[in-house]
Amino acid sequence: MYTEEQAKRGEDLYRKECASCHGETLVGGGGAAPLTGGTFLSNWNGLTLGDLYDRIRKTMPQGAVGKLSKQQDADVLAFLLSFNKFPAGKTELQKRVEFLKQIRFEATKPEAK
């Protein structure tokens, strides 16, 4: 799905391009949506990675939409997945939306204690 190396590249980009609005720990603030936690996971649950990639591609970074390349957007998405504890794999996340639309974003509910 994505590699640890890709997520690391995405983290570097996130810190440079996204953290000023979404926060260092992805919790959002100042009108920027959180990119982690229950609200984020429930908002995207059942949609596809292509939907999330499109949102990043078409709306971010705010004030400089399209500043990042398709590969950079895929790298940022890999970091978001990594940060949210989705497992890494052996292949990089594709930068082509038609492939990403085939991968469903499935959030798991925490186990009851």
C-alpha positions as CSV (number, residue, x, y, z in Angstrom):
1,M,0.0,0.0,0.0
2,Y,2.8,2.4,1.0
3,T,6.3,2.0,2.2
4,E,8.0,3.4,5.3
5,E,10.4,5.3,3.1
6,Q,7.5,7.0,1.3
7,A,5.8,7.9,4.6
8,K,9.1,9.5,5.8
9,R,9.2,11.6,2.6
10,G,5.6,12.5,3.3
11,E,6.4,13.4,6.9
12,D,9.1,15.8,5.8
13,L,6.7,17.4,3.3
14,Y,3.9,17.6,5.9
15,R,6.1,19.4,8.4
16,K,7.1,21.9,5.7
17,E,3.8,22.4,3.9
18,C,0.9,21.3,6.1
19,A,1.8,21.5,9.8
20,S,1.4,25.3,10.1
21,C,-2.4,24.7,9.7
22,H,-3.1,21.1,10.6
23,G,-0.6,21.0,13.5
24,E,2.6,19.1,14.3
25,T,0.5,16.2,15.7
26,L,-2.2,16.4,12.9
27,V,-4.9,17.5,15.4
28,G,-6.0,20.5,13.3
29,G,-6.9,23.9,14.6
30,G,-7.7,27.4,13.5
31,G,-10.3,26.1,11.0
32,A,-8.0,23.3,9.7
33,A,-9.5,19.8,10.0
34,P,-7.8,17.2,12.1
35,L,-5.9,14.5,10.1
36,T,-5.9,12.0,12.9
37,G,-8.3,10.7,15.6
38,G,-11.9,9.6,15.7
39,T,-13.4,12.5,13.7
40,F,-10.9,12.1,10.9
41,L,-11.3,8.3,10.8
42,S,-15.1,8.4,10.8
43,N,-15.2,11.2,8.2
44,W,-13.2,9.1,5.7
45,N,-14.4,5.6,6.8
46,G,-15.8,3.7,3.8
47,L,-14.5,6.2,1.2
48,T,-11.4,5.5,-0.9
49,L,-7.8,6.6,-0.7
50,G,-8.5,8.2,-4.1
51,D,-11.2,10.4,-2.4
52,L,-8.7,11.5,0.2
53,Y,-5.9,12.0,-2.4
54,D,-8.3,14.1,-4.5
55,R,-9.1,16.3,-1.5
56,I,-5.4,16.8,-0.9
57,R,-4.7,17.4,-4.6
58,K,-7.5,19.8,-5.2
59,T,-7.6,21.8,-2.0
60,M,-4.1,21.8,-0.4
61,P,-2.0,23.6,0.5
62,Q,-4.5,26.3,1.2
63,G,-3.5,29.4,-0.7
64,A,-1.2,27.4,-2.9
65,V,-3.3,24.7,-4.4
66,G,-1.3,22.5,-6.8
67,K,2.0,23.5,-5.3
68,L,2.9,19.9,-4.6
69,S,3.4,17.3,-7.4
70,K,1.2,14.2,-7.7
71,Q,4.1,12.2,-6.2
72,Q,4.4,14.6,-3.2
73,D,0.7,14.4,-2.6
74,A,0.9,10.6,-2.6
75,D,3.8,10.8,-0.1
76,V,1.8,13.1,2.2
77,L,-1.1,10.6,2.0
78,A,1.4,7.8,2.9
79,F,2.4,9.8,6.0
80,L,-1.2,10.3,7.0
81,L,-1.8,6.6,6.8
82,S,1.4,5.8,8.7
83,F,0.5,8.4,11.4
84,N,-2.9,6.8,11.8
85,K,-1.4,3.3,12.2
86,F,-2.3,1.8,8.9
87,P,0.3,-0.8,8.1
88,A,3.1,-0.2,5.6
89,G,3.8,-2.6,2.8
90,K,6.4,-3.3,0.2
91,T,5.2,-1.0,-2.6
92,E,4.7,2.7,-2.7
93,L,1.3,4.3,-2.8
94,Q,0.4,5.1,-6.3
95,K,0.0,8.7,-7.5
96,R,-2.7,7.7,-9.9
97,V,-6.2,8.3,-8.6
98,E,-7.7,5.5,-10.6
99,F,-5.6,3.0,-8.6
100,L,-6.3,4.8,-5.3
101,K,-10.0,4.6,-5.9
102,Q,-9.7,0.8,-5.6
103,I,-8.4,1.0,-2.0
104,R,-11.1,1.5,0.6
105,F,-10.3,3.6,3.7
106,E,-11.5,1.3,6.5
107,A,-11.2,2.6,10.1
108,T,-11.4,-0.1,12.8
109,K,-13.2,0.6,16.0
110,P,-11.1,0.4,19.2
111,E,-11.7,-2.8,21.1
112,A,-13.9,-2.4,24.2
113,K,-12.0,-2.8,27.5
